[in-house]
Amino acid sequence: MQVGYVGEEQLKLFLPDCIVLIEGRHLRDLRKKLARRMVTFIQQ
């Protein structure tokens, strides 16, 4: 999985079979945790 960071309000997760776009505020902490593989699930 690769994580693309677009400004402060978008994350793109590049998975083997799809791309997941996450939009929201204050995503910096989530991006750091994804990069360190500290996230097991994401809930709205």
C-alpha positions in Angstrom: 0.0 0.0 0.0 1.2 3.5 -0.8 -0.2 6.7 0.8 -0.5 9.9 -1.2 -1.0 13.1 0.7 -2.8 15.9 -1.1 -2.8 19.1 1.1 -4.5 19.0 4.5 -7.8 17.5 3.4 -7.2 14.5 1.2 -5.4 11.1 1.5 -5.1 8.6 -1.3 -4.5 5.0 -0.5 -3.1 3.0 -3.4 -4.0 -0.6 -2.9 -3.2 -3.5 -5.3 -6.7 -3.5 -6.8 -8.1 0.0 -6.1 -7.5 3.5 -5.0 -9.3 4.8 -1.9 -9.7 8.6 -1.5 -10.3 9.9 2.0 -11.5 13.5 2.4 -11.7 15.3 5.7 -9.9 17.6 8.1 -6.8 17.1 10.3 -5.6 14.0 8.3 -1.9 14.5 9.1 -2.0 12.2 12.2 -3.8 9.5 10.2 -1.2 9.8 7.4 1.6 9.3 9.8 0.0 6.3 11.4 -0.7 4.7 8.0 2.9 5.2 7.0 4.0 3.5 10.2 1.5 0.7 9.7 -0.2 1.5 13.0 -3.8 1.5 11.6 -5.9 -1.7 11.4 -9.1 0.0 10.2 -10.6 3.4 9.4 -14.1 4.2 10.5 -16.2 7.3 9.4 
